[in-house]
């Protein structure tokens, strides 16, 4: 079953650590979000394969925006 990786708060994507097709484990760091001048690691909520990446480096995200899909 697919699960979305969402932004916990408004911020800017400064790094994407995976690509489509990569296998990840639960709690692996998949991206880095900069918010309020702090970098926040974004982690995989489940183990699986990255099916879709909906953001790019430099993009601003809103709270709860879907950043990627892991299946």
Secondary structure, DSSP 4 states (H G I P E B T S, - for coil): --EEEE-SSSEEEEEE---TT-EE-TT-EEEEEEETTEEEEEE-SSSEEEEEE---TT-EE-TT-EEEEE-
